[in-house]
Amino acid sequence: MGLDDRKLAVLRAIVEDYVATQEPVGSKSLVERHQLGVSPATVRNDMAVLEEEGYIRQPHTSAGRVPTDRGYRLFVDRLSRVKPLSPAERRAIERFLAGAVDLDDVVHRTVRLLAQLTRQVAVVQYPSLARSRVRHLELVPISTTRLMLVMIADTGRVEQRLVELPAPVLADDVLDLRRLVNEKLVGVRLSETPPLVQALIDDCAPHLRPAMTTLSTVLLETLVERHEERLALAGTANLARGGLLDFQGSLRPILEALEEEVVLLKLIGEVEPSTLRVRIGDENEYDNLRAASVVSTGYGPGATIVGGMGVLGPTRMDYPGTIATVRAVARYVGELLAQN
């Protein structure tokens, strides 16, 4: 059965009031607070239909109604009005992120900002090495048989490895090795480097091959084999700010899920370019998050997505405000990465 405009207006009012007050919503308060243009009796009838259709439910007897996951989904898809950020909020985001000194600082400022603005738990994935390109490779001599390999990605990620050479190498030979690896690999996506790394051994002078063979092994480890993804988390204390009905009365499953990095990466790290995803309650595939909602998006310079970010909170979430904030912060971080 399709819902008419009046019932949709009643549902929108119930969602907005419940999110704002944390209290189940009754027909009398709806009529008082919203210009619905009908009597409390009509609103009660509309609420009965919404309940029958599974959009709202009664949490306990003689109380008002609260939205179900299905009700929130309809609200997000059809009823919520986009809530643009105020100029002051935009300036605050810009100023706060512009002060970052390096990639670590960008990620930590971003996750703190998201948690503060949305009052939810915020998660930010560091730019994924799998999606990055080589910006520069540096070889720093520590001794005649030992080098420090420093790989700088276009996203600002820096990886360092020690290279133990099979025999002493002259300073000029180190310069040659550095020139060769940069000529071959700069600008290449990390996931596409293995055949080029293998070819380095054939391309170098015969007396450099033993050193290049060892260096190639470490390069492969650095560029391809060790893609541990990293996350930053903030705002866990916000979970305790909610009402009795949030998270079905227990924070424990949510806290357990937040300790699972694999779960968090799947939640926020698998977002297509320029899409924002909202998962509500039972739409989450993890049992421990069936009482939560997750708003996530990808971020990166220009049209390139290098990581994900998002917030997690109760299904009783300010969806328009949260969606606008996540989108805006992701855009600013993308611009920052593009500039640097």
Order of alpha helices (4+ residues) and beta strands (2+ residues): alpha-alpha-alpha-beta-beta-alpha-alpha-alpha-beta-beta-beta-beta-alpha-alpha-alpha-beta-alpha-alpha-beta-beta-beta-alpha
